[in-house]
Amino acid sequence: MKALFLSAVLTAGLCTPLFAQDAQTLADIRQEAAVLSVEINTLKRELSTTGAPNTRIAGASTLERVDLMESALANLTAKIEALEFRIDRVVKDGTNQLDDLNFRLCELEAGCDIGNLPPLKPIGGETGATDLVIAGPNSEPPMDGGGDLALSEQADFDAAQALFDAGKYTEAAQAFANFAQTYTGGYLTSDAHFMRGEALAAAGQTADAARAYLDSFSGNPEGDRAPDALLRLAGALSDLGQTEKGCVMYGEVVSRFAGSQAATQAQTDASLRGCSL
């Protein structure tokens, strides 16, 4: 309930004339829902088989065949784990998008109480990693591309960070935005949104920075970046003249992340801006 209230306050704060050009109609939101449905159906097709499995195991001796079977089983397990990770990411992102659409639809419907919206369950039910682990003398590495994807993700993030460190804030903001779009739901996506906010703030684009901080927080409310993202959002709202909403955000930092460095800073900033926490 508290998270829904926070979402309502944030959305109300960012849906001022400053962002009037981003207003969406009910038809736009329904179109987004339709696109998301197509993406989910595409994912389901990946779970369909493409033919009969090949169960023939070559080998001159029984021991050799057993080793080959262990190796094939380990490779298959690695592929299953990689696919499971990919599905979990799609489910998480899809659920977040549906939750956002549900929230925006409620805003457009007369008499809809945002505070009483039920929490949205993950698509397909609860998800999580399996406990299946198979190891052997001939175990093979994960499915081709898995390790390269992680390396590519870190490299792309580092490249965007390098632009920020060089003071190229506009280019850095675009690079972090591209990263977040490419690696939706990845480990560094929340960090990318946060750094996009930092770059936009440094470039003097406070309103866009506020949106980026909101994306960072809402994407991972319990992550390491969450306290600072909410703190920066509070400051950005205050700088945009929405002092009351900024004060609410400062209060959320203090209550959600009590004892953290961000909570201490929030109390100081709130006091300087005349907020009563």
C-alpha positions in Angstrom: 0.0 0.0 0.0 2.8 2.4 0.9 4.6 1.6 -2.4 1.4 2.4 -4.3 1.0 5.6 -2.4 4.6 6.5 -3.3 3.9 5.7 -6.9 0.9 7.9 -6.9 2.8 10.8 -5.4 5.6 10.5 -7.8 3.4 10.2 -10.8 1.3 13.2 -9.7 4.5 15.2 -9.2 5.9 14.4 -12.6 2.6 14.8 -14.5 2.6 18.6 -14.3 2.6 20.9 -17.3 6.3 20.4 -17.4 5.5 17.0 -18.8 2.3 17.7 -20.6 3.9 16.7 -23.9 4.2 13.1 -22.5 0.5 12.7 -21.7 -1.0 9.4 -23.0 -4.5 8.5 -24.0 -6.3 5.4 -23.0 -5.8 4.1 -26.6 -2.0 4.6 -26.2 -1.9 2.6 -23.0 -4.0 -0.2 -24.5 -1.6 -0.3 -27.5 1.3 -0.7 -25.1 -0.6 -3.6 -23.4 -1.1 -5.3 -26.8 2.6 -5.0 -27.7 3.5 -6.5 -24.3 1.1 -9.4 -24.9 2.8 -10.1 -28.3 6.2 -10.1 -26.6 5.0 -12.6 -24.0 3.6 -14.9 -26.6 6.9 -14.8 -28.4 8.6 -15.9 -25.3 6.1 -18.8 -24.9 7.1 -20.0 -28.4 10.7 -20.4 -27.2 9.5 -23.1 -24.8 8.1 -25.2 -27.6 10.2 -28.1 -28.9 11.7 -28.1 -32.4 12.0 -31.8 -33.0 12.8 -35.2 -31.5 15.8 -35.2 -29.1 19.0 -36.9 -30.1 19.7 -39.6 -27.5 22.4 -41.5 -29.4 25.6 -41.5 -27.3 28.8 -42.7 -29.2 31.7 -44.2 -27.4 34.0 -47.2 -27.6 33.6 -48.3 -24.0 31.0 -48.0 -21.2 33.1 -45.6 -19.2 33.6 -43.4 -22.3 29.8 -43.3 -23.0 29.1 -42.4 -19.3 31.6 -39.5 -19.5 29.9 -38.3 -22.7 26.5 -38.6 -21.1 27.7 -36.6 -18.1 29.2 -33.9 -20.4 26.0 -33.7 -22.5 23.8 -33.5 -19.3 26.0 -30.7 -17.8 25.8 -28.7 -21.1 22.0 -29.2 -21.2 21.8 -28.0 -17.6 23.8 -24.9 -18.4 21.5 -24.1 -21.3 18.4 -24.5 -19.1 19.9 -22.2 -16.4 20.7 -19.6 -19.0 17.2 -19.8 -20.5 15.7 -19.6 -17.0 17.7 -16.5 -16.3 16.5 -14.9 -19.5 12.8 -15.8 -18.8 13.0 -14.5 -15.2 14.3 -11.1 -16.6 11.4 -11.0 -19.2 8.9 -11.9 -16.5 10.2 -9.2 -14.2 10.2 -6.5 -16.8 6.8 -7.6 -18.2 5.2 -7.6 -14.8 6.6 -4.1 -14.1 5.2 -2.8 -17.4 1.8 -4.3 -16.7 1.8 -2.8 -13.2 2.6 0.6 -14.7 -0.1 0.2 -17.3 -2.6 -0.8 -14.6 -1.7 2.3 -12.6 -2.1 4.7 -15.6 -5.4 3.1 -16.6 -6.7 3.7 -13.1 -5.7 7.4 -13.4 -7.9 7.7 -16.6 -10.9 5.9 -15.1 -13.4 7.9 -13.0 -13.8 6.6 -9.5 -10.7 4.4 -9.6 -8.9 4.5 -6.2 -5.2 4.2 -6.8 -4.6 3.5 -3.1 -6.7 0.4 -3.2 -5.2 -1.2 -6.3 -4.2 -4.8 -5.5 -0.6 -5.8 -5.9 0.1 -7.3 -9.3 1.4 -10.9 -9.2 4.4 -11.9 -11.4 3.4 -13.1 -14.9 3.1 -16.9 -14.7 3.3 -17.0 -10.9 6.3 -16.8 -8.6 9.7 -17.3 -10.3 13.1 -18.2 -9.0 16.2 -20.2 -9.8 16.1 -24.0 -9.6 18.2 -26.0 -7.2 19.4 -28.3 -10.0 23.2 -28.4 -10.1 25.1 -31.1 -12.1 28.8 -31.2 -12.2 31.3 -33.7 -13.5 34.8 -34.1 -14.9 33.7 -33.1 -18.4 31.4 -30.3 -17.4 31.1 -27.7 -20.1 30.7 -23.9 -19.8 27.2 -22.3 -20.1 25.4 -21.8 -23.3 27.3 -19.9 -26.0 26.8 -16.1 -25.6 26.0 -16.2 -21.9 29.4 -15.1 -20.7 29.8 -12.7 -23.6 26.5 -11.0 -22.8 27.7 -10.3 -19.2 31.0 -9.0 -20.5 29.3 -6.9 -23.1 26.9 -5.5 -20.5 29.7 -4.4 -18.2 31.7 -3.0 -21.1 28.8 -0.9 -22.4 28.2 0.5 -18.9 31.8 1.3 -18.4 31.8 3.2 -21.8 28.9 5.3 -20.7 30.5 5.9 -17.3 33.7 7.1 -19.1 31.7 9.7 -20.9 30.2 10.9 -17.6 33.7 11.0 -16.0 34.9 13.0 -18.9 32.2 15.7 -18.4 30.3 14.8 -21.5 27.0 14.7 -19.7 24.7 14.9 -22.7 26.4 12.0 -24.5 26.6 10.1 -21.2 22.9 10.5 -20.6 22.1 9.1 -24.0 24.6 6.2 -23.5 23.0 5.2 -20.2 19.5 5.5 -21.8 20.6 3.2 -24.6 22.1 0.8 -22.1 18.9 0.6 -20.0 16.9 -0.1 -23.2 19.3 -2.8 -24.4 19.7 -4.6 -21.1 16.2 -4.2 -19.7 16.0 -5.9 -16.3 19.7 -6.5 -16.1 21.9 -6.3 -13.0 23.2 -2.8 -14.0 19.9 -1.3 -15.4 19.0 0.5 -12.1 22.5 1.9 -11.9 22.2 3.0 -15.5 19.0 4.9 -14.8 20.6 6.5 -11.8 23.7 7.6 -13.7 21.4 8.9 -16.5 19.8 11.1 -13.8 23.2 12.3 -12.6 24.2 13.2 -16.2 21.0 15.0 -16.9 21.2 16.9 -13.6 24.7 17.9 -14.4 23.5 19.1 -17.8 20.8 21.2 -16.2 17.9 19.0 -17.3 16.3 18.7 -13.9 12.9 17.5 -15.1 14.4 14.6 -17.2 16.7 13.8 -14.3 13.8 13.4 -12.0 12.3 10.9 -14.3 15.5 9.0 -14.5 15.8 8.8 -10.7 12.2 7.6 -10.5 13.0 4.8 -13.1 16.1 3.8 -11.1 14.1 3.6 -7.8 11.0 1.9 -9.2 13.1 -0.6 -11.1 14.7 -1.9 -8.0 13.2 -0.4 -4.8 15.4 -2.6 -2.5 18.6 -2.2 -4.5 21.8 -0.4 -3.5 21.0 2.6 -5.6 17.4 2.9 -4.2 18.1 5.2 -1.2 20.2 7.7 -3.3 17.8 7.6 -6.2 14.9 8.5 -3.9 17.0 11.2 -2.3 17.9 12.7 -5.6 14.3 12.5 -6.7 13.2 14.5 -3.7 15.8 17.2 -4.4 14.8 17.4 -8.1 11.1 17.8 -7.3 12.0 20.6 -4.8 14.2 22.3 -7.4 11.2 22.1 -9.9 9.1 24.1 -7.4 7.2 21.0 -6.1 8.4 21.5 -2.5 5.5 19.7 -0.9 6.1 16.5 -3.0 9.8 16.8 -2.4 9.2 16.9 1.3 7.1 13.7 1.0 10.0 12.0 -0.8 12.5 13.1 1.9 10.2 11.5 4.5 10.1 8.3 2.4 13.9 8.2 2.4 14.0 8.5 6.2 11.3 5.9 6.8 12.3 3.4 4.2 16.1 3.5 4.7 16.4 4.5 8.4 20.0 4.6 9.5 21.4 4.9 6.1 23.7 7.7 4.9 20.9 8.8 2.5 18.4 9.0 5.4 20.8 11.3 7.3 21.3 13.5 4.2 17.5 13.5 3.6 16.9 14.9 7.1 19.5 17.6 6.5 18.2 18.6 3.1 14.6 18.5 4.3 15.5 20.9 7.1 17.2 23.3 4.7 14.1 23.3 2.5 11.7 23.9 5.4 10.2 20.4 5.4 8.6 19.0 8.6 9.4 15.3 8.8 
